[in-house]
Amino acid sequence: MSVFKGLKPILYGGREVWPLIEGGKGVAATNHASSGAWAAAGGIGTVSAVNADSYDPEGKIVPQLYPQLTRRERHEQLIRYAIDGAVEQVHRAHDIAGGHGAININVLWEMGGAQAVLEGVLERTKGLVTGVTCGAGMPYKLSEIAARFNVNYLPIVSSGRAFRALWKRAYHKVAHLMAAVVYEDPWLAGGHNGLSNAEDPRKPEDPYPRVKALRDTMRAEGVSDDVPIIMAGGVWFLREWNDWIGNPELGSIAFQFGTRPLLTAESPIPQEWKDRLRTLDPGDVLLHRFSPTGFYSSAVRNPFLRSLEARSERQIPYSRVSAGEHTVQLDVGVRGKNFWVTPTDLGRAREWAAQGFEHALRTPDDTVVFVSAQERDAIRKDQADCMGCLSHCGFSSWKDHDDYSTGRLADPRSFCIQKTLQDIAHGGDIDQNLMFAGHAAYRFKQDPFYSNGFTPTVKQLVDRILTGD
C-alpha cells in the first residue's frame, strides 16, 4: 500500500498514529467494534459516550427502559445507563485495538448530565482513554475535568471566535493537555452543527479561510503549530485536501471521518441504514433546525424529517386579543375564543382541519401548529415520557439542573431525540426515525470503492483512505 504523499503519522498519547480520526457519532452509531478496529488500523478510534449500549451476561444489548415516575428519576437512570454503557464500550474497544492507535471518547456538552457522565466514565477507564472530544455547546469545564483525570481533551468548534472564548475562559490553564482542536464544518458535518446566528445556513463557506482563521487565533494565544487542527465534515478523499497537508499556513492538520465509517463491516448501525446510504443523491441530507437542542443539525431527508417540515408549514401566528391584522377568532383546532388570527390564516386553518389536521398545538413563539389526532397523541406521550437526555430540551421543556424546567412552553414542532436515535440504531424503521449523516453521504453511490454492494472492513477503509482515496 502506498501512502498518500505528504501524509505522516502524528504523536498522540505517547505513540505514533495516523492523523485519521473516527468521528464519534451520537447514540450507538459508533461503538467498540468500529472504534476498536479504527485504532487497530493505526488511527484514533472514538467511542461514543452518549447513552452507549451495555450488555447482559449473554452478550445481548440491555434495553434502556425508564419505568420511574418522575423525569428527574428517569434522568438519574439515564446517567447510570450512560456511564455503564460507555465504560463497557471503552474496555471492549481497548481490547480490540490491541495496543495500536488510540481510543478517544466523545461526549456532547449539551447532553443531560454531561459532566456527571464524563467524570463517571473517566473514573472507571483510567489508562484506557487517551482523549475526550467534546462539542455541542461551549464546554468550558472540559479542560478542568481532563486535568483531574490526566487525559487529553480535543474541543470541537466551528470558528476561531468560539475557540478564543473557550481558551480565554478556561483552556489556557490546561494548555498541555489540549491535544488537538476539531474544526467541525457547520455546513457539511452530520449530526448537530455549530452554525451561529451570523451565518447563513443556505450559504456554505469555504472551510480553508475559516480553518486558517482558527490557526491564526491559536497562534495569537501561543498554541504551537504542532497541536493539530482536525478537519471534520465533508472529508472523503484525502487527495482533495492535498493543499492542506504540510501547508505552513495551517500548521499540523488531521482529518476526521464521520460518514464513511458508517458503511463498514464493523459499523453497528442496522443493515437497512447501511443500504439506504448507498442510494442517496446530492441534496438528500438536510440542514434543519427541528432538533430539541436548538442547534442546527444534518440528517437524511426521509419521511420522518419531511413530516417535521410539513408540520412546521401548518403553522400560523395568533394574538390573545384582537390587534393589528389579527381580526378574526380561530374556530378550528382550539378550545376557547381567545385566539385571534388574520382572515387569510383562518382560511388556511380550516383547510388543514378539513384534511384531518384538526388539532392546534401552541408553540413557544405565539403560533399554533396543526396536527392530526395521532400526531397529537404521540407528541404528548413523548413529552410525558421525557427522560432528561439533554441539558435543555425544547421539546419537553426539561432542564437538567435548578428547577428542572426551561420555563418555556414545550415545542410540538420538535421531537424526542433520545427515542428516535435509540430506535433507529437498534433496528427501528429508517423512514420514521432521525437518520443522521454528513452532506457527503451521496458519495457512497458515486465512489467505485463501494460498487457491486461492497462493504469494507474498517481496516480496508483506513488503508483505502491512506492512499488518497
C-alpha positions, 0 to 999 in steps of 0.5 A: 500500500502506498501512502498518500504523499505528504501524509505522516503519522502524528504523536498522540498519547505517547505513540505514533498514529495516523492523523485519521480520526473516527468521528464519534457519532451520537447514540450507538452509531459508533461503538467498540467494534468500529472504534476498536478496529479504527485504532487497530488500523493505526488511527484514533478510534472514538467511542461514543459516550452518549447513552452507549449500549451495555450488555447482559451476561449473554452478550445481548444489548440491555434495553434502556427502559425508564419505568420511574415516575418522575423525569428527574428519576428517569434522568438519574437512570439515564446517567447510570445507563450512560456511564455503564454503557460507555465504560463497557464500550471503552474496555471492549474497544481497548481490547480490540485495538490491541495496543495500536492507535488510540481510543478517544471518547466523545461526549456532547456538552449539551447532553443531560448530565454531561459532566456527571457522565464524563467524570463517571466514565473517566473514573472507571477507564483510567489508562484506557482513554487517551482523549475526550472530544467534546462539542455541542455547546461551549464546554468550558469545564472540559479542560478542568475535568481532563486535568483531574483525570490526566487525559487529553481533551480535543474541543470541537468548534466551528470558528476561531471566535468560539475557540478564543472564548473557550481558551480565554475562559478556561483552556489556557490553564490546561494548555498541555493537555489540549491535544488537538482542536476539531474544526467541525464544518457547520455546513457539511458535518452530520449530526448537530452543527455549530452554525451561529446566528451570523451565518447563513445556513443556505450559504456554505463557506469555504472551510480553508479561510475559516480553518486558517482563521482558527490557526491564526487565533491559536497562534495569537494565544501561543498554541504551537503549530504542532497541536493539530487542527482536525478537519471534520465534515465533508472529508472523503478523499484525502487527495482533495485536501492535498493543499492542506497537508504540510501547508505552513499556513495551517500548521499540523492538520488531521482529518476526521471521518464521520460518514464513511465509517458508517458503511463498514463491516464493523459499523453497528448501525442496522443493515437497512441504514447501511443500504439506504446510504448507498442510494442517496443523491446530492441534496438528500441530507438536510440542514434543519433546525427541528432538533430539541437542542436548538442547534442546527443539525444534518440528517437524511431527508426521509419521511420522518424529517419531511413530516417535521417540515410539513408540520412546521408549514401548518403553522400560523401566528395568533394574538390573545386579543384582537390587534393589528391584522389579527381580526378574526377568532380561530374556530378550528383546532382550539378550545376557547375564543381567545385566539385571534388570527388574520382572515387569510390564516383562518382560511388556511386553518380550516383547510388543514382541519378539513384534511384531518389536521384538526388539532392546534398545538401552541408553540413557544413563539405565539403560533399554533401548529396543526396536527392530526389526532395521532400526531397529537397523541404521540407528541404528548406521550413523548413529552410525558415520557421525557427522560432528561437526555439533554441539558435543555430540551425544547421539546419537553421543556426539561432542564437538567439542573435548578428547577428542572424546567426551561420555563418555556412552553414545550415545542410540538414542532420538535421531537424526542431525540433520545427515542428516535436515535435509540430506535433507529440504531437498534433496528427501528424503521429508517423512514420514521426515525432521525437518520443522521449523516454528513452532506457527503453521504451521496458519495457512497453511490458515486465512489467505485470503492463501494460498487457491486454492494461492497462493504469494507472492513474498517481496516480496508477503509483506513488503508483505502483512505491512506492512499488518497482515496 
